Amino acid sequence: MLHGCGGLFKKSGKMSARTRAWIDLFNAEGWAILLPDSFGPRGHRYLCKTKSNNRPVTPDGHRQFDALGALRFMQAQPNIDPKRIALIGWSNGAMTGLHTVMKGSPSSPKDGTGDFITAVLFYPGCKTIGKQHPDYISRFPTLIQHGSMDNWTLPKPCQRLVERSHHQVGGLMEIDVYDGAAHGFDHPSSKPRTMELPSTQNPEAGWHVRIGTHPEAREKAILRTMNWLRDRLK
């Protein structure tokens, strides 16, 4: 599970309610969870108010190799099936996921010891990676979950990314965009609001980005995610 720009831990030292909720859902299925902290060991906690082009830890830099390291760690555990490991990410962690799952990614396994089997990515920013890699394709089945009202990481570039991948040989991506849902819609109890945060994915939004729970979209996304993973981890 790859955390977003808010980091793995809050100021209190606890994980967010969203993270806890997903851990409970996954544990209820009997699935083991690993949550690598990409920020804390590097001396950071919260990077959401730092513009993405100035962030010291990035999805296309450090974090995709954190994902690879997490995969290798999981594969080495005696109680883990090394052929059934999924990658899940939110926002900045989902953007990390896009770089990690990309065919030809510098972080893709090259030693013949196995790969992730699937990925589920919640509201990534797809604009930059879509421009950088017009022939983008994922190595394995990847599901994107997004909201139509997300003006922090726009859904349309992700729709285009998925559409283009379908024209590539072996395109394995799907996307659901939930009507009326904003960034962080799967949080169990986040009051819908506007926050002053930078959005290089959507400069037109200025610093005013919509976030918050959307109960209907959350319920649908949980069902979709769990069924997707059950089908591929069974």
N, C-alpha and C positions, 0 to 999 in steps of 0.2 A: 504494500500500500504506500503510494507516494503522496506526501503532503503537499499542500499548496503554498503560496507565498507567505501565509501566516505562520509557517513553521509547524513542527510537530507538536510543540508544547506552548501553552499560553503562559502569561506572566506568573500565574499561580503554580506552574509546573505540571498542570494537568493537561490531558488531551481535550480537544474540543468535543462537544456533544455529538457533532456529526461523525467524527472519527470513532467515538465510542459506540454509536448506534450501528455503524457498519461492522465494527469488530464483533458486536453481539450477533448480528445477522450471519456473519461468516462462521463464527464459532458454533452457532446452533446447527450448522450443516456438518460439523466435525472437521472443518478446515483450519489448518494452522495459519497463523498470521505473522508476518514480519514487517515492521515499520521502520525503515532506515531513516535516520535523521540527517538530512543533507546540510542543515544550517548550523545547529548547535556546535558540533565538533569543529566547525570552521569559524566560530566566534560570532555567529549571527543568530537571531531568533525570528525577527519579523521584517520582511522585505517588501510588503505590499505598497508602502508609500514611497519606495524607491523606484524610479522609472526603470523599466526592464532593461534598457540599454546601459544602465549604470549599476546594475546589480552584480555583486561580487561572486554570486553562485548562480549558474544559468542552466536551463534545461538542455541546451545543445553542447554545454561544456562539461562541468563537473557531474551534473545529476544523472545523465544517461549512463555514466560509468558507475555511479552509485547503484543504479538499477542492475547493471551487470554483476557487480559485486554481491548484491543481495541474492541474485539468482544462484551464483556460485555457492554462497553460504547455505542457502536452502537445500541445494542439491547434495551437500555434504552431510546433512543431518540424517541419522539412521531411521527416523520415523517419518521421513518425507519421501514420497514417490518423485524422483527427479524428473519424470516425464509428465508430471501433472502440476505445473506451477503457472499461475496466472499473474498478470501485472495489472494493478488497479491504480488509477491516479486521478487527482482532482486539480483543476485549474493549472497552476504552474507544474504540478506533478503530472497532470494529463499532457501538458506540452512536452514534458520530459518523456512521457510515454510515446508520443508521436516520433520523437527522435530515436527512441530505443527500438521501436518495432519496425522502423523503416528498413526496407531492403537495401543492403549496402551500407548501413549505419556503421560508423567506426566502433560502436559499442556492441555490435552483433557478435555472438560467439563464433570463434574461429578455430577452436581447438577440438571440435568434434564431441564435446561433452554434453550437448543438448541445449535447448532453447526454451523460452516461455512457450506455453501451448496456446495462449490467447491473452487478450487485453480488453479492459473496459475503461474508457477515459471520459471523465465528466468535465464538461465545458472547457475544453482546451482552447487556446488561441491558435487558429490555423492559418492566419493571414500571412505571416512571415515565412513559415516553413513551406507553404504552398507556392510562394514566389521563388524561394530558394531552390525548390525541387519540383519543377513542373511535371516530372514523370514519377511523382511519389507513389510508392506502393508498399503495403505492409507485408511482412514475411509470414504472418499467420493471422487468423481471424481476429479482427479488432472492432469493437463496438464503441461508438461515441454517443454520449447522452448530453443533450444541450437544451437550452431554453430560448424561445423565440424573442423574449424581451431582454436577453442578455446584451447589454451595451458595453460590457467590460471586455469580454472575449466573444466576438461576434459569431453567431452560428452559421451565417451564409458562407464564409470562407471554408468552414468545415464541410458543409454540404458540397461545395465545389471540389474539395479535396477527395471526398468519398466518390463523387461522380467521376472524376478523372481516373481514380484508381480502378474503377470498374472497366475502363477502356484499356487497362494494362493487362498483360497476361498474368493470371493468378490474383487479380484484385480481390481482396478478402475483407473489405471494410463495409460496415453498416452504420447508419446514424438515425437517431430519433430526435426530433425537435419538438418540445412540449409547449403548446400554445399558452402564452401568458406567463411563462416561467422566466425568472431572472437568474443571475449568477448565484450559486449556492442554494438552488431550489430544493436540494435533497437534505438540507439541514432539518433536524426534527423540530426546532423551535426558534428559528431566527426571524425576528420581526422584519417584514418587508420594509425597506427604507432605501434612501439614496445616500451614498457615502462619497466623500471627497477623496478620490484615489486616482492615480494616473492610469491612462489607458493608451499605450502606444499601438495596441491592436485597433483601437477606434478613437483617434485623436478628436473626432467631432464631439465625442461625449465629454470632452474636457476632463475635469476631475470629478464629475458627478456620475457615478455608476450605480446601477440598480442591483441590489442584492436582497436575499431573503427567501424564506421557506415558501414553497407553493405546494400545499398538501396533496392536491390531485396529481401533479406531476411527480412529486416524490413517491407516492404510492405506485404509480405506473413504472417509474424508473427502477424502484426496488424489485418489482416483479420481473421486469425485463432483464435486469442484471442477474438476478438469482437464477432465472431459467437459462440464460445464456451460459452462465458458469456451470450449472448442473449438467447441461448437455455436453460440455467440453471437459469437465473434470470427473465425470462419472467413471 
